[in-house]
Amino acid sequence: MPSFAKLGAVAYHACFGIMVIALTNATPAAETPKAAPLVPIVSFLSHWDHHWYIWLSGDPVYEAVEVMASDRGAQGPLVWAFFTERAPPKHQAYYYNDPAVAAARGGTFTPIKFVMSGRDGAPRGVTVGFDDSKGRAVAIDVAMDANAELSTKGAGLTNQIGHSEARLLLVFFRERAAYASNSSVAIDGVDVSKPRNGYGFPAPFPTAYSSNIYVGGLPFGALDVSFKDAGHPGAVANFKPGAEPGVFEAHGGELRLVAADDGKLVAYQQRDRTKNHVMEIKFDPPVPSAWQLVSLENRSNFRISLDQFENLLSGEVRLRRDAGSVTLDWYFDEPAWARARLLRTSAVVDDNAVSHLEVKPIRRE
């Protein structure tokens, strides 16, 4: 299962839709609008057309390998293959067939042989081949039964199961899936997808193919914010009023804040780099802006959706302001596996708006 690679100071993370821009010649900016809504969280989102997951019962280092692919027309598919380590904190090794994407996402570029079998709208098999960072030949083969059908069984929102949980809360969703009839993963000619030589780690479920995949989440890291027309040096998210009343946008519309007439935040939206898909956090009641918050605790219910797949995660956010800072504590109620997670957003307030925020996990009391 995928994880957030890294949140750098000056980089473009195409996979997760996070753009970090250094503004070196910023001009004096106008006063921050008083109605600027609260920026509550740091997020990312990417979308993939195809996904294969294979457990590695015979590998002592890696517990699983995954392959994702997105159709890009005449350019050919973007392919992402990655291994997840068995030992916590379950680091991952990423490989891409596009050098620019690999550089942007903190992965390794390598030519990847990629051939799908099957037809559109049905489960797809795949053959993948590449050399890993140690120069070892990796060969992945997944075959689907001719009568296999895609269904929602085994799909949906997936438990993070510890993958990179020290770095993010993962929102990983697959619309439909099917189990494979046969699969193998050979590293230097040795099939590590089967038990071997004393290695017999369990495989919780069979090799699976999925379609319509969302990789999103809430990474632990910092973000600088500006609501001033020209931004400021080092600004990461420079929000400007959108075409719709009450909407503020950054990164060309990849980030959107939707506010009520009084400036309270109704929804936070993160789009993928194509802007065809959105992860949305809705608040009920709407969250007060920084200048509306008081020292007493404010509470709001939140629900996280992906496109038409609504209310995948839900809980309560508790907010309080202390002079020049705002704290938001995120308590998750659903799904059950997220209840042990508690996130904290610590925001610096400058001129009635958030200018910097940091997200990190904390222990639940």
C-alpha positions as CSV (number, residue, x, y, z in Angstrom):
1,M,0.0,0.0,0.0
2,P,1.4,3.4,-1.0
3,S,2.8,6.1,1.3
4,F,3.8,9.7,1.1
5,A,7.3,10.0,-0.2
6,K,8.5,13.3,1.2
7,L,7.4,16.9,1.7
8,G,10.4,19.0,0.6
9,A,10.9,22.8,1.0
10,V,11.1,23.6,-2.7
11,A,9.7,20.9,-5.0
12,Y,6.7,19.9,-7.1
13,H,5.1,16.6,-5.9
14,A,3.2,15.7,-9.0
15,C,2.0,12.4,-7.5
16,F,0.2,14.0,-4.6
17,G,-0.7,17.4,-6.1
18,I,1.4,19.4,-3.7
19,M,3.2,22.3,-5.3
20,V,5.9,24.1,-3.3
21,I,7.0,27.4,-4.9
22,A,9.8,29.8,-3.9
23,L,8.9,33.4,-4.7
24,T,12.2,35.3,-4.9
25,N,11.0,38.7,-6.0
26,A,7.9,39.2,-4.0
27,T,6.5,42.7,-4.0
28,P,4.8,44.3,-1.0
29,A,1.5,42.5,-0.6
30,A,-1.9,43.9,0.2
31,E,-3.5,43.5,3.6
32,T,-4.7,40.0,4.4
33,P,-8.5,39.8,3.8
34,K,-10.3,39.7,7.1
35,A,-12.6,37.0,5.8
36,A,-9.7,34.6,5.0
37,P,-10.9,31.1,6.1
38,L,-8.8,28.9,8.3
39,V,-6.3,26.5,6.5
40,P,-6.8,23.4,8.6
41,I,-4.5,20.6,7.3
42,V,-1.8,19.5,4.9
43,S,-2.9,17.0,2.2
44,F,-2.1,15.2,-1.0
45,L,-4.0,13.3,-3.7
46,S,-3.2,11.2,-6.8
47,H,-5.3,9.0,-9.0
48,W,-4.4,5.8,-10.8
49,D,-6.2,3.6,-13.3
50,H,-4.7,0.2,-12.4
51,H,-3.2,-1.4,-9.3
52,W,-1.7,-4.9,-8.5
53,Y,-0.8,-6.1,-5.0
54,I,1.4,-9.2,-4.4
55,W,2.5,-10.4,-0.9
56,L,6.0,-11.8,-0.8
57,S,5.9,-14.8,1.5
58,G,9.5,-15.8,0.7
59,D,11.3,-12.5,1.0
60,P,13.0,-11.7,4.4
61,V,13.2,-7.9,3.7
62,Y,10.0,-6.9,1.8
63,E,6.5,-8.0,2.7
64,A,4.8,-6.9,-0.5
65,V,5.3,-5.4,-3.9
66,E,2.7,-3.2,-5.7
67,V,2.4,-1.8,-9.2
68,M,0.3,1.1,-10.3
69,A,-0.3,2.6,-13.7
70,S,-2.0,5.5,-15.2
71,D,-3.0,5.8,-18.9
72,R,-1.4,8.7,-20.7
73,G,-2.5,8.2,-24.3
74,A,0.3,8.4,-26.9
75,Q,2.8,9.2,-24.2
76,G,2.4,5.7,-22.8
77,P,1.5,4.7,-19.3
78,L,3.1,6.1,-16.2
79,V,4.2,3.1,-14.1
80,W,5.0,3.1,-10.4
81,A,6.4,-0.1,-8.8
82,F,7.3,-0.2,-5.1
83,F,8.3,-2.6,-2.4
84,T,7.3,-2.3,1.3
85,E,9.7,-3.4,4.0
86,R,8.6,-6.0,6.5
87,A,10.0,-4.4,9.6
88,P,8.4,-1.2,11.1
89,P,8.3,1.6,10.2
90,K,7.8,-0.2,6.8
91,H,9.9,2.0,4.6
92,Q,9.2,1.8,0.8
93,A,11.4,1.7,-2.3
94,Y,9.8,3.5,-5.3
95,Y,10.6,2.9,-9.0
96,Y,9.2,4.9,-11.9
97,N,9.5,4.7,-15.7
98,D,9.5,8.5,-16.0
99,P,12.7,10.3,-14.9
100,A,11.0,13.6,-14.2
101,V,8.3,12.0,-12.1
102,A,10.9,9.9,-10.2
103,A,12.9,13.1,-9.4
104,A,9.8,15.0,-8.2
105,R,8.6,12.1,-6.1
106,G,11.8,11.0,-4.4
107,G,11.9,7.7,-6.3
108,T,14.3,5.9,-8.6
109,F,14.0,6.1,-12.4
110,T,14.4,2.8,-14.2
111,P,13.1,1.6,-17.6
112,I,10.2,-0.7,-16.9
113,K,8.8,-3.4,-19.1
114,F,5.0,-3.1,-18.8
115,V,2.4,-5.1,-20.6
116,M,-1.2,-5.6,-19.6
117,S,-3.5,-8.5,-20.6
118,G,-7.3,-8.5,-20.5
119,R,-9.7,-5.9,-21.7
120,D,-11.0,-2.5,-20.5
121,G,-13.6,-2.8,-17.8
122,A,-12.5,-6.3,-16.8
123,P,-9.7,-7.5,-14.4
124,R,-6.3,-7.0,-16.0
125,G,-3.2,-9.1,-15.8
126,V,0.3,-7.6,-16.1
127,T,3.9,-8.4,-16.9
128,V,6.5,-6.0,-15.3
129,G,10.2,-6.1,-15.5
130,F,13.0,-3.7,-14.3
131,D,16.3,-3.6,-12.5
132,D,16.1,-2.5,-8.8
133,S,18.6,-0.1,-7.1
134,K,20.9,-3.0,-6.4
135,G,21.1,-4.0,-10.0
136,R,18.9,-7.1,-9.5
137,A,16.4,-8.1,-12.2
138,V,12.8,-8.0,-11.0
139,A,10.1,-9.8,-12.9
140,I,6.5,-9.6,-11.9
141,D,3.7,-11.6,-13.5
142,V,0.0,-11.5,-12.6
143,A,-2.6,-13.6,-14.5
144,M,-6.4,-13.2,-14.2
145,D,-8.9,-16.0,-14.9
146,A,-10.8,-15.4,-18.1
147,N,-14.1,-15.5,-16.2
148,A,-13.0,-13.2,-13.4
149,E,-15.2,-10.1,-12.7
150,L,-14.6,-6.9,-10.9
151,S,-16.6,-6.3,-7.8
152,T,-16.6,-4.1,-4.6
153,K,-15.7,-7.2,-2.5
154,G,-12.2,-6.7,-1.1
155,A,-12.1,-3.1,-2.4
156,G,-13.1,0.2,-0.9
157,L,-11.1,2.2,1.8
158,T,-8.1,0.2,2.9
159,N,-6.7,-0.2,6.4
160,Q,-3.2,1.5,6.5
161,I,-1.9,-1.6,8.4
162,G,1.1,0.4,9.6
163,H,2.5,1.4,6.2
164,S,4.4,4.6,6.8
165,E,2.1,5.5,9.7
166,A,4.9,7.6,11.3
167,R,4.8,9.9,8.2
168,L,1.1,10.2,7.3
169,L,-2.5,9.2,7.7
170,L,-3.2,7.4,4.4
171,V,-6.5,7.6,2.5
172,F,-6.2,4.7,0.1
173,F,-9.3,3.7,-1.9
174,R,-10.0,1.2,-4.7
175,E,-13.4,1.2,-6.3
176,R,-13.4,-2.4,-7.6
177,A,-11.1,-5.4,-7.4
178,A,-10.6,-9.1,-8.3
179,Y,-8.3,-11.8,-7.1
180,A,-5.7,-13.2,-9.5
181,S,-5.5,-16.8,-10.7
182,N,-1.7,-16.9,-10.6
183,S,1.2,-14.6,-9.8
184,S,5.0,-14.6,-9.3
185,V,7.6,-12.1,-8.3
186,A,11.2,-13.1,-9.2
187,I,14.2,-11.2,-7.9
188,D,17.4,-12.4,-9.5
189,G,15.5,-15.4,-10.7
190,V,14.2,-16.5,-7.3
191,D,10.4,-16.4,-6.9
192,V,9.9,-14.6,-3.5
193,S,6.1,-14.6,-3.8
194,K,6.1,-18.2,-2.5
195,P,7.5,-19.7,0.7
196,R,11.1,-20.8,0.3
197,N,14.3,-21.8,2.3
198,G,12.7,-21.4,5.7
199,Y,10.9,-18.2,4.8
200,G,7.2,-18.7,5.0
201,F,5.6,-15.3,5.9
202,P,1.8,-15.2,5.8
203,A,-0.1,-13.6,2.9
204,P,-3.3,-12.0,4.4
205,F,-5.1,-12.1,1.0
206,P,-4.4,-13.4,-2.5
207,T,-2.8,-11.4,-5.2
208,A,-5.3,-8.7,-6.3
209,Y,-6.0,-6.3,-9.2
210,S,-7.9,-3.1,-8.6
211,S,-9.3,-0.3,-10.8
212,N,-10.0,3.4,-10.1
213,I,-7.5,4.0,-7.3
214,Y,-7.1,7.0,-5.1
215,V,-3.9,7.6,-3.1
216,G,-4.5,10.5,-0.8
217,G,-3.9,11.5,2.8
218,L,-2.7,13.8,5.5
219,P,1.1,13.9,5.7
220,F,3.0,15.0,8.8
221,G,4.9,18.1,7.8
222,A,4.8,21.9,7.5
223,L,3.3,24.3,5.1
224,D,3.7,28.1,4.7
225,V,0.5,30.0,3.6
226,S,-0.3,33.4,2.3
227,F,-3.5,35.2,1.4
228,K,-1.8,38.3,0.1
229,D,-1.9,39.1,-3.6
230,A,1.8,38.8,-4.2
231,G,2.5,36.2,-1.5
232,H,5.7,36.4,0.4
233,P,9.2,34.9,0.0
234,G,9.1,31.2,0.4
235,A,5.3,31.0,0.3
236,V,4.1,27.5,-0.4
237,A,0.4,27.9,-0.7
238,N,-0.6,31.4,-2.0
239,F,-4.4,31.5,-1.7
240,K,-6.3,33.9,-4.0
241,P,-10.1,34.5,-4.3
242,G,-11.6,32.1,-6.9
243,A,-14.3,32.8,-9.4
244,E,-17.0,31.6,-7.0
245,P,-17.9,33.8,-3.9
246,G,-16.3,32.5,-0.7
247,V,-13.7,30.3,-2.6
248,F,-10.0,30.7,-2.2
249,E,-7.6,28.7,-4.4
250,A,-3.9,27.9,-4.4
251,H,-1.7,25.9,-6.8
252,G,-3.8,26.8,-9.7
253,G,-6.9,25.4,-8.1
254,E,-5.4,22.1,-6.7
255,L,-6.1,23.5,-3.2
256,R,-9.5,25.1,-2.5
257,L,-11.1,26.6,0.6
258,V,-14.9,27.0,0.5
259,A,-16.2,29.5,3.0
260,A,-19.6,30.7,4.0
261,D,-20.5,34.4,3.8
262,D,-19.2,35.0,7.3
263,G,-15.8,33.5,6.5
264,K,-16.3,30.2,8.3
265,L,-14.8,27.2,6.5
266,V,-17.4,24.9,5.0
267,A,-15.1,22.6,3.0
268,Y,-11.4,22.0,2.3
269,Q,-10.6,20.4,-1.1
270,Q,-7.5,18.8,-2.5
271,R,-7.5,18.0,-6.2
272,D,-5.0,15.7,-8.0
273,R,-2.7,17.3,-10.6
274,T,-5.2,16.7,-13.4
275,K,-7.9,18.4,-11.4
276,N,-10.3,15.7,-12.4
277,H,-10.5,14.2,-8.9
278,V,-11.0,15.7,-5.5
279,M,-10.6,14.7,-1.8
280,E,-12.9,16.9,0.2
281,I,-13.2,17.5,4.0
282,K,-16.6,18.9,4.9
283,F,-17.2,20.6,8.3
284,D,-20.5,20.7,10.3
285,P,-20.8,23.3,11.7
286,P,-18.4,25.3,9.6
287,V,-15.1,26.1,11.2
288,P,-14.5,29.7,12.4
289,S,-11.8,31.7,10.7
290,A,-8.7,32.6,12.8
291,W,-10.0,36.0,13.7
292,Q,-13.4,34.5,14.8
293,L,-11.9,31.9,17.1
294,V,-11.8,32.5,20.9
295,S,-9.7,30.8,23.5
296,L,-12.5,28.4,24.5
297,E,-12.6,25.2,22.6
298,N,-14.7,25.1,19.4
299,R,-15.8,21.8,17.9
300,S,-16.9,20.6,14.4
301,N,-17.7,17.3,12.9
302,F,-15.8,16.4,9.7
303,R,-16.3,13.9,6.9
304,I,-13.8,13.0,4.2
305,S,-14.9,12.0,0.7
306,L,-13.2,11.1,-2.6
307,D,-15.2,12.3,-5.6
308,Q,-18.6,10.5,-5.4
309,F,-17.4,8.1,-2.7
310,E,-18.7,10.0,0.3
311,N,-18.0,9.9,4.1
312,L,-15.1,7.5,4.0
313,L,-13.6,8.8,7.2
314,S,-15.3,10.9,9.8
315,G,-14.8,12.3,13.3
316,E,-14.5,15.5,15.3
317,V,-12.0,18.4,15.1
318,R,-11.5,20.5,18.3
319,L,-10.1,24.0,17.8
320,R,-8.8,26.7,20.1
321,R,-6.9,29.9,19.7
322,D,-4.1,31.2,22.0
323,A,-2.9,34.7,21.0
324,G,-1.0,34.2,17.7
325,S,-1.6,30.5,17.3
326,V,-4.5,28.1,16.6
327,T,-4.5,24.4,17.5
328,L,-6.8,21.8,15.8
329,D,-7.0,18.3,17.2
330,W,-8.4,15.7,14.8
331,Y,-10.3,12.7,16.4
332,F,-11.4,9.9,14.1
333,D,-14.6,7.9,14.7
334,E,-14.9,5.9,11.5
335,P,-13.5,3.7,10.2
336,A,-12.6,1.7,13.3
337,W,-8.9,1.3,12.4
338,A,-8.5,5.1,12.4
339,R,-9.7,5.6,15.9
340,A,-6.3,5.1,17.4
341,R,-5.0,7.9,15.3
342,L,-5.0,11.5,16.6
343,L,-3.6,14.3,14.5
344,R,-2.7,17.9,15.6
345,T,-2.5,20.9,13.4
346,S,-0.5,23.8,15.0
347,A,-1.0,27.0,13.1
348,V,0.7,30.4,13.3
349,V,-1.7,33.3,12.8
350,D,-0.4,36.5,11.2
351,D,-2.6,39.4,10.3
352,N,-5.9,37.5,11.0
353,A,-5.0,34.5,8.8
354,V,-2.9,31.4,9.1
355,S,0.7,31.9,7.8
356,H,2.2,28.6,8.7
357,L,0.9,25.2,9.8
358,E,2.4,22.0,11.0
359,V,0.7,18.6,11.2
360,K,1.9,15.8,13.4
361,P,0.5,12.7,15.2
362,I,0.1,12.9,19.0
363,R,-0.9,10.3,21.6
364,R,-4.5,9.9,22.4
365,E,-5.2,10.6,26.1
